[in-house]
Amino acid sequence: MLHHISFPATSLEVSGRFYDAAMGALGLRRVFEDDEAIGYGLEDDKDLFCLKLRSPVVAPGPGFHLAFAAPSRAAVDAFHADALAIAGTDNGAPGLRPDYGATYYAAFLIDPDGHRIEAVFKGAA
């Protein structure tokens, strides 16, 4: 359904380090970059998620977040720990979210520009 989604970023250096950590934990990597954008995905030149250099950045408010699929609970844990160490803000530690489902395991962060993101794995431990 979606080809890719883009978030604005005030600093590609700062946001790039943050998303290198967050996306790397989920098995994604930089698939392109230039002076105004960084794309993340699985294959070169085929971004699924993109940062675009913009100023000012106004992140959507509460109620909006982007959830990334994780391949395992360990990947959710790494997403949270690795990105939190690089300019992220905790918005919900890794753990089960039984209100969303018996095996819904997720972690929540706020990126350097205020975007709310999540990593989620729905499967057996």
C-alpha positions as CSV (number, residue, x, y, z in Angstrom):
1,M,0.0,0.0,0.0
2,L,2.7,2.5,1.0
3,H,5.8,3.1,-1.0
4,H,7.6,5.1,1.6
5,I,7.1,7.7,4.3
6,S,9.2,10.8,5.0
7,F,9.9,12.7,8.2
8,P,11.4,16.2,8.2
9,A,14.6,16.7,10.2
10,T,16.4,19.8,11.3
11,S,19.8,18.1,11.3
12,L,20.6,15.1,9.1
13,E,23.7,14.5,11.1
14,V,21.8,14.2,14.4
15,S,18.7,12.4,13.0
16,G,20.9,10.2,10.8
17,R,22.8,8.9,13.8
18,F,19.5,8.3,15.7
19,Y,17.8,6.5,12.8
20,D,21.0,4.5,11.9
21,A,20.7,3.0,15.4
22,A,16.9,2.6,15.4
23,M,16.6,1.2,11.9
24,G,19.8,-0.9,12.2
25,A,18.2,-2.7,15.1
26,L,15.3,-3.6,12.9
27,G,17.4,-4.8,10.0
28,L,17.2,-1.7,7.8
29,R,20.1,0.4,6.6
30,R,20.9,3.6,4.7
31,V,20.0,2.9,1.1
32,F,20.7,6.4,-0.2
33,E,21.8,9.8,1.0
34,D,22.6,13.2,-0.3
35,D,22.9,16.7,1.1
36,E,19.1,17.0,1.8
37,A,17.9,13.4,2.5
38,I,18.7,10.0,4.0
39,G,16.7,6.9,2.9
40,Y,16.4,3.7,4.9
41,G,15.4,0.3,3.5
42,L,16.6,-3.1,2.4
43,E,17.9,-2.5,-1.1
44,D,20.0,0.3,-2.5
45,D,17.9,3.3,-3.9
46,K,14.7,1.8,-2.6
47,D,13.9,3.7,0.6
48,L,10.9,2.7,2.8
49,F,11.6,5.5,5.3
50,C,13.2,8.8,4.5
51,L,14.5,11.9,6.4
52,K,14.3,15.2,4.5
53,L,16.2,18.2,5.7
54,R,13.7,20.9,6.6
55,S,13.4,23.8,9.0
56,P,11.4,24.5,11.0
57,V,10.1,21.0,11.8
58,V,6.7,20.7,13.4
59,A,6.1,17.1,14.4
60,P,2.5,15.8,14.6
61,G,1.1,16.0,18.1
62,P,-0.1,13.2,20.4
63,G,-2.2,10.6,18.7
64,F,0.2,10.2,15.7
65,H,3.1,7.8,15.7
66,L,4.8,5.6,13.1
67,A,5.1,1.9,14.1
68,F,7.9,-0.2,12.5
69,A,7.7,-4.0,12.3
70,A,10.5,-5.7,14.2
71,P,11.7,-9.3,13.5
72,S,11.9,-10.3,17.2
73,R,11.5,-9.1,20.8
74,A,15.3,-8.7,20.9
75,A,15.1,-6.3,18.0
76,V,12.5,-4.2,19.8
77,D,14.9,-4.1,22.8
78,A,17.8,-3.1,20.6
79,F,15.7,-0.5,18.8
80,H,14.9,1.2,22.1
81,A,18.3,0.9,23.8
82,D,20.4,1.8,20.7
83,A,18.3,4.8,19.7
84,L,17.8,6.0,23.2
85,A,21.6,6.2,23.5
86,I,21.7,8.5,20.4
87,A,19.5,11.5,21.1
88,G,16.2,9.7,21.6
89,T,13.6,10.2,24.3
90,D,11.9,7.3,26.0
91,N,8.2,7.2,25.4
92,G,7.6,3.6,26.6
93,A,10.1,0.9,27.6
94,P,10.1,-2.4,25.8
95,G,7.5,-4.8,27.0
96,L,4.2,-6.6,26.4
97,R,1.2,-4.4,25.7
98,P,-1.7,-6.8,26.5
99,D,-4.3,-4.2,25.7
100,Y,-3.1,-4.5,22.0
101,G,-2.9,-8.3,22.0
102,A,-1.5,-11.2,24.0
103,T,1.8,-11.2,22.1
104,Y,2.1,-7.5,21.2
105,Y,5.7,-6.5,22.3
106,A,6.7,-2.9,21.7
107,A,8.8,0.0,22.6
108,F,8.3,3.7,22.0
109,L,10.6,6.6,21.4
110,I,10.6,10.3,20.4
111,D,13.2,11.2,17.8
112,P,15.3,14.4,18.0
113,D,12.7,16.4,16.2
114,G,9.7,15.2,18.3
115,H,8.3,12.5,16.0
116,R,6.9,9.5,17.9
117,I,8.0,6.1,16.7
118,E,7.4,2.5,17.8
119,A,8.9,-0.9,17.1
120,V,6.6,-3.8,17.5
121,F,6.8,-7.6,17.3
122,K,3.7,-9.7,17.4
123,G,4.8,-13.3,18.0
124,A,5.8,-15.8,20.6
125,A,8.8,-15.0,22.8
